[in-house]
C-alpha cells in the first residue's frame, strides 16, 4: 500500500544547499521542510513558539483548520539594463621634491640652518 503524498504548501531556501526546500504538513499538521536535492530536513513542529514564528513569516504554512487568509503578492523582477562602464581618469600625482643634503642638515640643526 503506497503512502499518501501530502501536498506541497510552498518552498523556502534550503539551509543546507542552494536549492529550494519543499514545505508540507507533518502528521501533526505542523510545517515540515524537505529538500529533494540534498535530502536536508527542517522540522518546525514540536515547539509552539517556533511554529508561530514560522507561520508569521510564511502564512501559507498555517494549519488548514486555522483558516488563515493567505495574501498573494505577485512580483515581477525586471532585467537590469546594460550600461556602458564609466571610466574615471585619476589625477596624476604631484611630483615630489627630493630633499637635498642641505635640507637634511637644516632639520638636524646643522651649519646651514636658516
N, C-alpha and C positions, 0 to 999 in steps of 0.2 A: 504494500500500500504506500504510494508516494506521499510525501509530506506536502501539506498545502502551502503554497507560496504566498507570503504576505506581500501586499502592495508596497512599492517604494513610495515614501512620502515626499522625499526630496533628496538633495545632495548637498554635502558640505565638503570643504577641502580636507583631504586626508592628512592627519598629523604625522603620518609615517612616510608618505611618498608624495610626489607632485600631482597625483591623480585625484579624482573626486570619490568621496565615500557615500554609498547609499544609506539612507536612514529609513528604518522600518520600525514598527512597534514590536516589542518583545512579548513574551507570554503574559506579562503583567500590564500590557498596553503602555509601557514606558518607551521613550525613544531609544533606539539601538542602532549604531552605525557599523557597517561592514564594508571594507574596501575589496573589490573584486581583483584589483591589480596585485596588491601586496599581501592580502589576507589579514590586514590590520583590523582590529575591532575597537569600538568606542562604546562602553557601557555607561549610559547616562542614568538609568534607573537604580534604585536601591537607596537613594538619598533624596527625599522630597525637595530640599532646597536646591540641589543640583538640577533636578528635573524642572523646577520653576524657572531657574536661570536659563536653562537651555530653551524652554518653550518661550520665554520672554524674547530671546534672541531669534529663534526660529519658530514663529507662531504656527506654521504648518505642521509642526511635530506634536501638537497637542493631542490629548486623548480624544477619540471620536465622541465620547459621551459628554465632553466639556462644551462642545458646540461653539468653539471659538471662531469668530468670523476672521477669515484669513484675507488680509489686504493683498491685492495683486498689483504689483508695480512692474511696468514694462520699461526697461531702459534700453536705449539704442546708443551704442557706442560708435561714434563717428571716427573714421580713419583720420589720422593726423595728416595734414597737408605737407607735402615736401617743400622745404625751403632751402635756398642756397646757403651754404655755410658762410658766415661772415668772418673775414679775417681782419684783424686789427693790427696795424704795424706798431710795434713797441718803439718808444722813443729811444734814440741812440744814447747810450750813457755818455755823460760829460767826461771829457778826457781828464785824467787825474794827473796833477802836477807832482812830479817826483821831487822829494826833498833833497837838498844838497847837503854836503858835509858842513857847510857854514850854518845851515838851518839847525842841524843837529847840535852843533856846538852852542848855538844860541839858546836852545832849550835846556841844555845842561849848565848854562851859566859860564860859557867859555869866553875866550878873549874877544870874540867878535860880537858879543851880545849887544843888542841895541837898546 
